[in-house]
Amino acid sequence: MQTLLAFILVFGIIVIVHEFGHFYFAKKAGILVREFSIGMGPKLFQTHKNETSYTIRVLPLGGYVLMAGYEDEEDIRLGMSALLTVADQNRVTKIDLSDEAVHVDGVPVDVLDYDFETELYLKGSIAGNMEEVAIFEVNEDAVIIQEDGTIHQIAPAHRQVQNASLLNRILTNFGGPLNNFILAIISFMVFAFMQGGVPASEAVLGDIQPDSPAAVAGLEAGDRVLSIDNKAVETWSEMVLTVQENPENPLIFEVEKNNGEIVTEEVTPEMHEAEDGTAYGLIGVQVFMNESFIDKIIFGFTETWSYVKTIFLNIIMLVTGRLSLDNLGGPIAIFSMTSEVTRLAGVLGIVNFIGFLSVNLGLMNLLPIPGLDGGKLVLNFIEGVRGKPISEEKQSIITLVGVVLLVLLMLFVTWNDIQRHFFN
């Protein structure tokens, strides 16, 4: 249960932040955001405020921002029964299509014709009587209660996403990944403050374990390692690698003490054995932690950039075939990793994990694949070069191809997860 709650929390935070990026820039651009959903599937809860319905749905795996102009289905179909709430001057403010509509509260009609984009009207036969037909003007902010009870506001043409300026559409499409990178930066900053500092990249010694090879040799916290066996050492990673490669082999450390004095000490790493039987050396020192406020703030940016470079390199390796698709993981893999992180590192590990996954989601969404934010940005770029958008028909075909590819990839990754976690 603890793992499940952690998984829902981690996944929920990342998705909500991503979708809020799209939501924020769409609102700023004047695009009508009809729904902001947390989760997928049947609706559990909804509230409608400032033109947008906020819903919570059954499956806590994902979410979406429904912008006017992106819907595949019409708001209403000809022949449907609807209950109209009519205000002054015969103007419709609400169109109720749900089964719970009570006729005493409005005008019951069968829909004969309508236009919610330009002329804003609805034509219907009153209470199913074809001889009694009326045409109603529809308010620009009128709402439709869908058959499942979801409330959506009608979308006049000038409020639809495709009619926003190119710059505003670019910002709206980029807003999701941008928010993921911001979340990653903040997560790594919080991680640095929670753990009390930032690991130094230089070969500076932190805490020394009592009776360890480093302690026996006289090394102290704050010592800077200059060389090992006359080979210059510049980073902590270089020092660790040299020590690990020399179990039980005496090494000559040249170190600079806190007072500036340079001394040499002989250190013999203890031998330890990895799970696969490989021997490696340890000398009993911890990495030095930079504890300044500025270092902790900077860590948010440097750690995010480090993950960006690593993930981007992995993407290139996947495309060029140097990394197998079998290495990809989906929701099951994320759940498993969440369980391991929660067990080993608790809250501190979860905070770091949120940053890692947020960078992943941001970069993956920027891939130039139709259906993803990156694919939409490519279409925006093409429109900017051509001076006009690609036809809606071609865009629909491109998007459909991208969605099919994404579904196939999702199925492949999920199958990988099942084999990896249940059959190995």
C-alpha positions as CSV (number, residue, x, y, z in Angstrom):
1,M,0.0,0.0,0.0
2,Q,2.9,2.4,0.8
3,T,4.4,1.7,-2.6
4,L,1.1,2.2,-4.3
5,L,0.5,5.5,-2.6
6,A,4.1,6.7,-3.4
7,F,3.6,5.7,-7.1
8,I,0.3,7.6,-7.3
9,L,1.9,10.6,-5.6
10,V,5.0,10.6,-7.9
11,F,3.1,10.0,-11.1
12,G,0.3,12.4,-10.2
13,I,2.7,15.3,-9.3
14,I,4.6,14.9,-12.6
15,V,1.5,14.6,-14.8
16,I,-0.4,17.5,-13.1
17,V,2.6,19.8,-13.4
18,H,3.1,18.8,-17.0
19,E,-0.6,19.5,-17.9
20,F,-0.7,22.7,-15.9
21,G,2.0,24.0,-18.2
22,H,-0.3,23.5,-21.2
23,F,-3.2,24.9,-19.2
24,Y,-1.4,28.1,-18.1
25,F,-0.2,29.1,-21.5
26,A,-3.5,28.2,-23.1
27,K,-5.4,30.4,-20.6
28,K,-2.9,33.3,-21.2
29,A,-3.5,33.0,-24.9
30,G,-7.3,33.2,-24.6
31,I,-7.7,29.6,-25.7
32,L,-10.8,28.0,-24.1
33,V,-9.7,25.1,-21.8
34,R,-12.8,23.0,-21.5
35,E,-11.5,20.5,-19.0
36,F,-8.5,19.8,-16.7
37,S,-8.5,16.2,-15.8
38,I,-6.5,14.3,-13.2
39,G,-6.6,10.6,-14.1
40,M,-8.3,8.8,-16.9
41,G,-11.5,6.9,-17.4
42,P,-14.9,7.4,-15.7
43,K,-15.4,10.6,-13.7
44,L,-15.4,10.5,-9.9
45,F,-15.6,14.3,-9.2
46,Q,-16.0,17.5,-11.0
47,T,-16.3,21.2,-10.4
48,H,-16.7,24.0,-13.0
49,K,-15.0,27.4,-12.5
50,N,-13.9,30.2,-14.8
51,E,-14.9,28.3,-18.1
52,T,-13.1,25.1,-17.1
53,S,-14.3,21.8,-15.7
54,Y,-11.8,20.3,-13.2
55,T,-12.3,16.5,-12.9
56,I,-10.8,13.6,-11.1
57,R,-11.1,10.3,-12.8
58,V,-10.8,6.6,-11.8
59,L,-7.4,5.6,-13.1
60,P,-4.6,7.7,-11.5
61,L,-2.3,7.1,-14.5
62,G,-2.1,10.3,-16.4
63,G,-4.4,13.3,-17.1
64,Y,-5.1,15.8,-19.8
65,V,-6.0,19.3,-20.6
66,L,-8.9,19.5,-23.2
67,M,-8.6,22.6,-25.3
68,A,-11.3,23.7,-27.6
69,G,-10.5,22.6,-31.2
70,Y,-8.8,19.4,-30.2
71,E,-11.9,17.3,-29.7
72,D,-12.6,14.5,-32.1
73,E,-16.4,14.4,-31.4
74,E,-19.1,17.0,-31.8
75,D,-20.5,18.6,-28.6
76,I,-24.0,17.5,-29.6
77,R,-25.6,15.4,-32.3
78,L,-28.7,16.1,-34.4
79,G,-31.8,14.4,-33.1
80,M,-30.6,14.4,-29.5
81,S,-33.0,15.4,-26.7
82,A,-31.8,18.3,-24.7
83,L,-33.1,20.5,-21.9
84,L,-32.4,24.2,-22.5
85,T,-32.0,26.7,-19.7
86,V,-33.1,30.0,-21.3
87,A,-32.3,33.4,-19.8
88,D,-33.6,36.8,-20.8
89,Q,-34.1,37.6,-24.5
90,N,-34.5,33.9,-25.4
91,R,-30.8,33.2,-25.0
92,V,-29.6,29.8,-23.9
93,T,-27.2,29.5,-21.0
94,K,-27.2,25.8,-20.5
95,I,-27.8,22.7,-22.6
96,D,-28.4,19.6,-20.6
97,L,-28.0,16.3,-22.4
98,S,-27.8,14.1,-19.3
99,D,-30.4,11.6,-18.3
100,E,-30.9,13.5,-15.0
101,A,-32.3,16.5,-16.8
102,V,-35.7,17.5,-15.2
103,H,-38.1,19.1,-17.7
104,V,-39.7,21.4,-15.2
105,D,-36.4,23.3,-15.0
106,G,-36.1,24.2,-18.7
107,V,-37.3,23.9,-22.3
108,P,-37.2,20.3,-23.7
109,V,-36.2,20.1,-27.4
110,D,-35.1,17.7,-30.0
111,V,-32.1,19.2,-31.7
112,L,-32.6,19.9,-35.4
113,D,-29.7,22.2,-36.2
114,Y,-27.1,24.3,-34.3
115,D,-23.9,26.3,-34.7
116,F,-21.8,26.9,-31.6
117,E,-18.8,28.4,-33.5
118,T,-19.9,31.4,-35.4
119,E,-23.6,32.2,-35.4
120,L,-24.2,30.7,-32.0
121,Y,-27.7,29.3,-32.2
122,L,-29.7,26.1,-31.7
123,K,-32.8,25.1,-33.6
124,G,-35.1,22.5,-32.1
125,S,-38.6,21.1,-32.0
126,I,-40.2,21.8,-28.6
127,A,-40.9,18.6,-26.6
128,G,-40.5,16.5,-29.8
129,N,-43.4,18.4,-31.6
130,M,-42.2,18.9,-35.1
131,E,-44.8,21.5,-35.7
132,E,-43.5,23.7,-32.9
133,V,-40.0,24.7,-33.9
134,A,-38.0,27.4,-32.3
135,I,-34.6,29.0,-32.8
136,F,-32.6,30.0,-29.7
137,E,-29.6,32.3,-29.5
138,V,-26.8,30.7,-27.5
139,N,-24.6,32.6,-25.1
140,E,-20.9,32.6,-25.9
141,D,-20.3,31.2,-22.4
142,A,-23.1,28.7,-22.4
143,V,-22.3,25.3,-21.0
144,I,-23.2,21.8,-22.2
145,I,-23.8,19.0,-19.6
146,Q,-22.7,15.9,-21.4
147,E,-24.5,12.5,-21.2
148,D,-22.0,11.4,-18.5
149,G,-22.6,14.6,-16.5
150,T,-19.3,16.3,-17.5
151,I,-19.7,20.1,-17.9
152,H,-18.1,21.7,-21.0
153,Q,-18.4,25.2,-22.2
154,I,-19.2,25.8,-25.9
155,A,-16.3,26.8,-28.0
156,P,-16.8,29.7,-30.4
157,A,-14.3,29.7,-33.3
158,H,-12.1,32.6,-31.9
159,R,-11.6,30.6,-28.7
160,Q,-10.3,27.5,-30.4
161,V,-6.6,26.5,-30.3
162,Q,-6.1,26.5,-34.1
163,N,-7.2,30.1,-34.3
164,A,-4.7,31.3,-31.7
165,S,-1.5,33.0,-32.9
166,L,1.4,30.8,-33.9
167,L,3.5,32.1,-31.0
168,N,0.8,31.3,-28.5
169,R,0.4,27.8,-29.9
170,I,4.1,27.2,-29.6
171,L,4.1,28.4,-26.0
172,T,1.1,26.2,-25.2
173,N,2.6,23.1,-26.8
174,F,6.0,23.7,-25.1
175,G,4.4,24.6,-21.7
176,G,4.1,21.0,-20.6
177,P,7.8,20.0,-21.1
178,L,8.9,23.4,-19.7
179,N,7.0,22.7,-16.5
180,N,8.6,19.3,-16.2
181,F,12.1,20.8,-16.4
182,I,11.1,23.4,-13.8
183,L,9.8,20.7,-11.5
184,A,13.0,18.7,-11.9
185,I,15.1,21.8,-11.0
186,I,13.0,22.4,-7.9
187,S,13.0,18.7,-6.9
188,F,16.8,18.5,-7.0
189,M,17.0,21.8,-5.0
190,V,14.7,20.3,-2.4
191,F,16.7,17.1,-2.4
192,A,20.0,19.1,-1.8
193,F,18.4,21.0,1.2
194,M,17.0,17.8,2.7
195,Q,20.2,15.9,2.6
196,G,22.1,18.9,4.0
197,G,24.4,19.6,1.1
198,V,25.6,18.8,-2.4
199,P,28.3,16.1,-3.2
200,A,31.5,17.8,-4.3
201,S,32.7,16.9,-7.7
202,E,36.3,17.5,-6.7
203,A,38.4,14.8,-5.0
204,V,37.9,16.2,-1.5
205,L,37.4,13.8,1.3
206,G,34.3,13.9,3.5
207,D,33.6,11.9,6.7
208,I,36.2,9.2,7.4
209,Q,35.0,5.9,8.9
210,P,36.8,4.9,12.1
211,D,39.4,2.2,11.7
212,S,39.1,2.3,7.9
213,P,42.1,2.2,5.6
214,A,41.8,6.0,5.2
215,A,41.7,6.6,9.0
216,V,44.7,4.2,9.6
217,A,46.7,6.1,6.9
218,G,46.0,9.5,8.7
219,L,43.7,11.0,6.1
220,E,41.2,13.6,7.4
221,A,37.9,15.1,6.3
222,G,38.6,18.1,4.1
223,D,41.8,16.7,2.6
224,R,42.1,17.2,-1.2
225,V,43.6,14.3,-3.1
226,L,46.0,15.6,-5.7
227,S,47.4,12.3,-7.1
228,I,47.4,8.5,-6.6
229,D,50.6,6.7,-7.5
230,N,51.9,9.8,-9.2
231,K,48.8,10.0,-11.5
232,A,46.9,13.3,-11.2
233,V,43.4,13.1,-9.7
234,E,41.0,15.9,-10.5
235,T,37.5,14.5,-9.6
236,W,35.9,12.4,-6.9
237,S,34.9,9.9,-9.6
238,E,38.5,9.4,-10.7
239,M,39.6,8.8,-7.2
240,V,36.8,6.3,-6.5
241,L,37.5,4.4,-9.7
242,T,41.2,4.1,-8.9
243,V,40.5,2.8,-5.4
244,Q,37.9,0.3,-6.6
245,E,40.3,-1.1,-9.2
246,N,43.0,-1.8,-6.6
247,P,41.7,-4.0,-3.7
248,E,44.5,-4.8,-1.3
249,N,47.0,-3.0,-3.4
250,P,49.0,-0.3,-1.6
251,L,48.4,3.2,-3.1
252,I,50.4,6.3,-2.6
253,F,48.0,9.3,-2.0
254,E,49.4,12.8,-2.4
255,V,47.0,15.1,-0.5
256,E,46.7,18.8,0.4
257,K,45.7,19.3,4.0
258,N,43.4,22.0,5.3
259,N,46.4,24.1,6.3
260,G,47.9,23.9,2.7
261,E,50.6,21.4,3.6
262,I,51.1,18.7,1.0
263,V,51.8,15.2,2.3
264,T,51.9,11.6,0.9
265,E,50.3,8.7,2.6
266,E,50.1,5.0,1.8
267,V,46.6,3.6,1.7
268,T,45.6,0.0,1.1
269,P,42.0,-0.4,0.0
270,E,40.0,-3.2,1.7
271,M,38.6,-5.9,-0.6
272,H,34.9,-6.2,-1.0
273,E,32.8,-8.4,-3.3
274,A,29.9,-7.4,-5.5
275,E,26.9,-9.6,-6.0
276,D,28.3,-10.9,-9.3
277,G,31.5,-12.0,-7.5
278,T,33.6,-9.1,-8.7
279,A,36.2,-7.8,-6.2
280,Y,36.6,-4.0,-5.6
281,G,38.4,-1.8,-3.1
282,L,37.1,0.7,-0.5
283,I,39.0,3.0,1.8
284,G,36.2,4.2,4.1
285,V,35.6,7.8,3.0
286,Q,32.4,9.7,2.2
287,V,32.1,12.3,-0.5
288,F,32.6,15.8,0.8
289,M,29.3,17.8,1.0
290,N,29.2,21.5,0.0
291,E,26.7,23.0,2.4
292,S,26.3,26.6,1.2
293,F,22.9,27.9,0.2
294,I,24.2,28.8,-3.3
295,D,25.6,25.4,-3.9
296,K,22.2,23.8,-3.1
297,I,20.4,26.2,-5.5
298,I,22.9,25.6,-8.3
299,F,22.6,21.8,-7.8
300,G,19.0,22.0,-9.1
301,F,20.2,23.3,-12.4
302,T,23.4,21.2,-12.7
303,E,21.7,17.9,-11.8
304,T,18.8,18.6,-14.2
305,W,21.3,19.4,-17.0
306,S,23.2,16.2,-16.2
307,Y,20.1,14.1,-16.6
308,V,19.2,15.9,-19.8
309,K,22.5,15.0,-21.3
310,T,22.4,11.4,-20.2
311,I,18.8,10.8,-21.4
312,F,19.5,12.6,-24.7
313,L,22.5,10.4,-25.2
314,N,20.4,7.3,-24.5
315,I,17.8,8.5,-27.0
316,I,20.5,8.8,-29.7
317,M,21.8,5.3,-28.8
318,L,18.3,3.9,-29.2
319,V,17.8,5.6,-32.6
320,T,21.2,4.4,-33.8
321,G,20.7,0.9,-32.5
322,R,23.5,1.0,-29.9
323,L,20.9,0.6,-27.1
324,S,18.2,-2.0,-27.3
325,L,14.5,-1.2,-27.0
326,D,14.4,-3.9,-24.3
327,N,16.0,-1.4,-22.0
328,L,12.9,0.8,-22.1
329,G,10.5,0.7,-19.1
330,G,6.9,1.6,-18.7
331,P,4.4,2.0,-15.8
332,I,5.3,-1.4,-14.3
333,A,9.0,-0.5,-14.3
334,I,8.2,2.9,-12.8
335,F,6.1,1.2,-10.1
336,S,9.0,-1.3,-9.4
337,M,11.5,1.6,-9.2
338,T,9.2,3.5,-6.9
339,S,9.0,0.5,-4.6
340,E,12.8,0.2,-4.5
341,V,13.3,3.9,-4.0
342,T,10.7,4.1,-1.2
343,R,12.3,1.0,0.6
344,L,15.9,2.2,0.4
345,A,15.7,6.0,0.5
346,G,12.3,7.0,1.8
347,V,11.1,10.5,1.3
348,L,14.6,11.8,0.2
349,G,14.7,9.2,-2.5
350,I,11.2,9.9,-3.7
351,V,12.0,13.6,-4.1
352,N,15.1,12.8,-6.2
353,F,13.0,10.2,-8.2
354,I,10.4,12.9,-9.0
355,G,13.2,15.1,-10.5
356,F,14.5,12.2,-12.5
357,L,11.1,11.1,-13.9
358,S,10.2,14.7,-14.6
359,V,13.2,15.2,-16.8
360,N,12.4,12.0,-18.6
361,L,8.8,13.0,-19.3
362,G,9.8,16.5,-20.4
363,L,12.4,15.2,-22.9
364,M,10.3,12.3,-24.2
365,N,7.4,14.7,-24.9
366,L,9.7,16.8,-27.0
367,L,10.5,14.0,-29.4
368,P,9.3,14.9,-32.9
369,I,6.7,12.2,-32.9
370,P,3.1,13.1,-34.1
371,G,0.8,13.1,-31.1
372,L,3.5,14.2,-28.6
373,D,4.2,17.9,-27.8
374,G,7.4,17.7,-30.0
375,G,5.3,16.6,-33.0
376,K,3.0,19.5,-32.5
377,L,6.0,21.9,-32.3
378,V,7.3,20.5,-35.6
379,L,4.0,21.3,-37.2
380,N,4.2,24.8,-35.7
381,F,7.7,25.2,-37.1
382,I,6.5,24.0,-40.6
383,E,3.7,26.5,-40.4
384,G,6.1,29.3,-39.6
385,V,8.3,28.4,-42.6
386,R,5.4,28.0,-45.0
387,G,3.5,30.9,-43.8
388,K,0.3,28.8,-43.5
389,P,-0.6,25.7,-41.5
390,I,-0.8,22.2,-43.0
391,S,-4.4,21.2,-43.9
392,E,-6.5,19.8,-41.1
393,E,-6.9,16.6,-43.1
394,K,-3.1,16.0,-43.3
395,Q,-2.7,17.0,-39.7
396,S,-5.3,14.4,-38.7
397,I,-3.5,11.7,-40.8
398,I,-0.1,12.6,-39.3
399,T,-1.5,12.6,-35.8
400,L,-3.2,9.2,-36.3
401,V,0.0,7.7,-37.5
402,G,1.8,9.0,-34.5
403,V,-0.8,7.8,-32.1
404,V,-0.6,4.3,-33.6
405,L,3.1,4.3,-33.2
406,L,2.9,5.4,-29.6
407,V,0.3,2.7,-28.8
408,L,2.5,0.1,-30.4
409,L,5.5,1.4,-28.4
410,M,3.5,1.4,-25.2
411,L,2.3,-2.2,-25.8
412,F,5.9,-3.3,-26.5
413,V,7.3,-1.5,-23.4
414,T,4.5,-3.0,-21.2
415,W,5.2,-6.5,-22.5
416,N,8.9,-5.9,-21.7
417,D,7.9,-4.9,-18.2
418,I,5.8,-8.0,-17.7
419,Q,8.5,-10.3,-18.9
420,R,11.2,-8.5,-16.9
421,H,9.3,-8.4,-13.6
422,F,7.1,-11.5,-13.7
423,F,9.0,-14.1,-15.7
424,N,12.6,-13.4,-14.9
